[in-house]
Amino acid sequence: MHMEPPSLWRKYNEIHHRYYILQIIIVILCILLGYFIYDKRFKRNHGVKVPDGFQSTDEINIDPVTGEKTRVYYNPDTGERFYKKEK
């Protein structure tokens, strides 16, 4: 019966273990980035008073749960969008 030296198995397990830890770190970073960046991008452009330079569009989003309407405003100079809740 032929067995490989234990050092090769140890080396293989170390490499495999490091790769697994790296995958976990990448997944955690993606979740954190998604939580802190994507969610705030929408809330940053949301408010009561429409900033100067924004024009009303025909686009209205209706929340299916609450029925709240949100009108979309557009700034043609910057391409930025602004969301205002309507009553």
C-alpha positions as CSV (number, residue, x, y, z in Angstrom):
1,M,0.0,0.0,0.0
2,H,1.5,3.3,-1.1
3,M,0.7,6.5,0.8
4,E,1.8,10.0,-0.1
5,P,4.0,11.8,2.4
6,P,2.0,13.7,5.0
7,S,3.6,17.0,4.1
8,L,1.9,17.0,0.7
9,W,-1.5,16.4,2.3
10,R,-0.8,19.2,4.8
11,K,0.2,21.6,2.0
12,Y,-2.9,20.7,-0.1
13,N,-5.2,21.3,3.0
14,E,-3.5,24.6,3.7
15,I,-4.0,25.9,0.2
16,H,-7.6,24.6,0.1
17,H,-8.4,26.2,3.5
18,R,-7.0,29.6,2.4
19,Y,-9.0,29.5,-0.8
20,Y,-12.2,28.8,1.2
21,I,-11.5,31.7,3.7
22,L,-10.8,34.0,0.7
23,Q,-14.2,33.1,-0.8
24,I,-16.0,33.8,2.5
25,I,-14.3,37.2,2.8
26,I,-15.3,38.2,-0.8
27,V,-18.9,37.2,-0.1
28,I,-19.0,39.3,3.1
29,L,-17.5,42.3,1.3
30,C,-20.1,42.1,-1.4
31,I,-22.9,42.0,1.1
32,L,-21.5,45.0,3.0
33,L,-20.9,47.0,-0.1
34,G,-24.4,46.3,-1.3
35,Y,-25.9,47.3,2.0
36,F,-23.9,50.5,2.5
37,I,-23.7,51.8,-1.1
38,Y,-26.7,50.7,-3.2
39,D,-29.3,51.4,-0.6
40,K,-28.1,54.9,0.1
41,R,-27.9,55.8,-3.6
42,F,-31.7,55.8,-3.8
43,K,-32.3,57.5,-0.5
44,R,-29.8,60.3,-1.3
45,N,-32.0,61.4,-4.2
46,H,-35.2,61.4,-2.3
47,G,-36.9,64.2,-0.5
48,V,-39.7,66.7,-0.2
49,K,-38.3,69.8,-2.0
50,V,-37.2,69.3,-5.7
51,P,-33.7,70.8,-6.2
52,D,-33.1,73.6,-8.8
53,G,-32.5,72.4,-12.4
54,F,-34.8,69.3,-12.1
55,Q,-37.7,68.8,-14.5
56,S,-40.8,66.7,-13.8
57,T,-41.2,63.5,-15.9
58,D,-44.2,61.4,-16.7
59,E,-42.7,58.6,-14.7
60,I,-44.6,57.7,-11.5
61,N,-43.8,54.7,-9.4
62,I,-46.6,53.2,-7.2
63,D,-45.7,51.1,-4.2
64,P,-47.9,48.0,-4.5
65,V,-48.1,47.6,-0.7
66,T,-48.7,51.1,0.6
67,G,-50.1,52.7,-2.6
68,E,-47.7,55.7,-2.3
69,K,-46.9,57.5,-5.5
70,T,-43.3,58.6,-6.2
71,R,-42.7,61.0,-9.1
72,V,-39.4,61.0,-10.9
73,Y,-37.6,64.3,-11.7
74,Y,-34.7,64.6,-14.1
75,N,-31.8,67.0,-14.4
76,P,-30.9,67.3,-18.1
77,D,-27.5,68.9,-17.3
78,T,-26.2,66.1,-15.1
79,G,-28.5,63.1,-16.0
80,E,-29.3,62.8,-12.3
81,R,-32.7,61.6,-11.1
82,F,-34.7,62.8,-8.1
83,Y,-37.6,61.0,-6.4
84,K,-40.4,62.9,-4.7
85,K,-43.3,61.2,-2.9
86,E,-46.7,62.6,-3.9
87,K,-49.9,62.6,-1.8
